Amino acid sequence: MAALLEVRDLEVRYGSIEAVCGLSFTVQAGQVVSIIGANGAGKSSTLLALSGLVRPSGGSVVFQGEDITGLRADRIVRSGLVQVPEGRAILNPLTVDENLELGGWIRKDQRAVRASMEQVYALFPGLAGRRRQLAGSLSGGEQQMLAIGRALMAEPRLLLLDEPSMGLAPLLVKTIFDTIAAITRAGTTVLLVEQNARQALRISDQTIVLAHGRIFREGPSAELLADPVIIEAFLGKA
Amino acid sequence: MSGRRWLPWAVVLPIVGLDLFICVRNPGDLDRLLINMILALSAFVTLHAKLLSLANAGFMAIGAYASAIISIKLGLPIAVSIPAAVLLCAGVALVIGMPVLKLKDVYLAICTLGFGEMVRVLIILTPDLTGGSTGANLSTGFPYEAMKQTRTWMLGVLLALLAYLFWALSRSRIGRAFRALRENPQAASTMGIDIVAYRRFAFVLSAMIAGVAGAFYAHSVGSLDNGDFKFNRALDILSYAVLGGSGQWFGSILGGGFLTALPILLREVLGASVGFLKNFAQLPNIINGLALLLVVIFLPGGLASVFGAGRKRPGPAAAGPVRELPDPDKATAPSEAPLLVLEDVSRHFGGLEALGKVGFRMQEGLIYGLIGPNGAGKTTLINLVSGLFPPSSGRILWLGREIQQRPAHRIARAGIARTFQNIQLFREMTVLENVIVGRHTHIRTSLLSTLLRLPREGREERSARADALALLERLGLAELAGQRAGNLSYGDQRRVEIARALAMHPRLLLLDEPAAGMNEIETRKLGAFILELKKHGYTLLIVEHHMDLIMKICDEIVVLNFGRKIAQGTPAAVSRDEQVLEAYLGRD
């Protein structure tokens, strides 16, 4: 079976900084793949290059058998690859409803969009009571849920999540990871970048460990969770 | 990059060639060329400070009329009349700057445009003094009309002096402060930079430069017509600076030179030789517009930006040996009063109560944690203490003195530094420059020593640089010193923010989610670093969701929920508190 996403020799540079240097990996449909690594290892840059927000300086990205390397971000979203950006990027002056509506911008069938919206509110009951509230007035945790919900509105085949737990209170971190698990159970493939390595390893099938823009380790998450090198470098003693 | 080294020259040489051509071929236009270059600098100053001002034509008119009136009616030499006119411009700019500089962007543009028109109406309404709409009684008797060469020389020297002024300022702490405030005024103010004063300085300087250009304009044309200072003039001046780019001063000189010389060239070469082109009187305007359009599209940073690509960024080469951390500045004597006290501090946003009657006190030398669910008011509290906005009610005492009404830059100077939850670096500046901005208030130089480039200036700059590098080294960022700050990863940017805040040698450091975007190992390193800061005598208030970090390093923790304080105490006590477990930590 062909992989849902196939990345080959991906490179990203910013001026003289080489953020990603020749990265190759695949994501199979239905999996959760997590990318962990230290700061500046190239995790976010990889996601940005996949979603077209940053132009890769080399390599290729094949999604559902189609070469999407260097396409514009809006074209990539239409092909079914949708990113939830680091820092949420919520549209503050719009209401929760409007944010979700915009998430479904590319879809024609308005009735189906409405239905998706109700599904999102079912997934995040906390948002349902705030449909007419301005997104900017939501708390950090609610904004993160809105950002994920907005991405789901585009009915992605592959959802990219960039540090969904960042800046969230401990109780909410748990909720967010529960939500990610629920999303994958519903059939969406997820590529997850996280600093919370322990949680990322727990909820994913495969994990890629990046260091200095290259793959340092990769394999089934369960194995890496027990790998002494990974424990030493990312998890610390529990 | 190296393949495009020719680019700067490909842009600059034709323009310089064009200007030289005008000088040789048509010396009569040389004055105009020089005056427009000076006007371009006046627009650059405001644009560089992110002020969209269209007042330059108005100040040019004031300079022109004032110097003409003083020279002709009072019979004084230009050595008196021109400086007097420039001072008048400065005074007017100071007065109208007070209300007008509170406005932003388009609103400022409209207001300054109105000012320019007001000046013109005043001229028309005072015919006895100014000649009114015809300029009749100021059309003869300019004392230096005959001294064409002297005047051109004076203009040349003036432009050279201004170029030197801009060069010296751009390399000094003043230039750095301008770059910082144009990128992020809020962050700049928390570094102790008085952004209101800097904006005022830019506005006044711009007015003076426009005034001197106007004065020379009057004396070189030899007659005055208020129609010369209309709206079009304001737009022309602005377009010189836009074409040149708001980032670097020499771009404006190029821009002014180009947009002045091109129509002259077209007139000379085309107009004379091809008869039918004479029918197109607007041709030069069209071509100027086209040139402006092309530059804006293909060189969004203006002409000067062609130098940006090849410009060498200051490298990390000068890093010295790893030094001890700096100690906090404790200029004020240790006092009996606690370092910081909050008394019933509240803050409302519209009908929303973000913070309600929160009070606690901080002793010097301890680490305080501030925790609570998202939206509990933690960042609001940090914003209040750092002076970004005042509390709706309540008092904040710093060493026993009320500071709740002080603006951010004064709070920063008093010894309170901060980082931001949503990172606020000066993204276009290098990592090293960012940290040096943190040294801004500590660099002791005067305007005079900056302009004369006295040895002290260099010494102070070098020591600020060394301090900044040492801090970067301590935070493991030395290798990134020469990089554009916006290129760094999230976690590295957070550490640059900490370095920048520490460069202020603050007595109190407010950290808003310093470990967000860091993994467990990095978080642990950050914890060790914070403990080291404590050993050096720093006091810290830390907002954070990484509980292992907070519980390990804090001496005392304040817990907020829905804007209210629900608990305060040692980590052990807080982590057992029923309310805290319920609202924040969860039980498992």
Interface residues (C-beta under 8 A of the other chain):
Chain A: Y14 G15 S16 I17 A19 I36 A38 N39 G40 A41 S44 E86 G87 S137 L138 S139 G140 G141 E142 E163 M166 G167 L168 A169 P170 L171 L172 V173 K174 Q195 N196 A197 R198 A233 F234 L235 G236
Chain B: L352 G372 P373 N374 G375 Q421 N422 Q483 R484 N487 L488 S489 Y490 G491 D492 E513 A516 G517 M518 N519 E520 I521 E522 R524 H545 M547 Y584 L585 G586
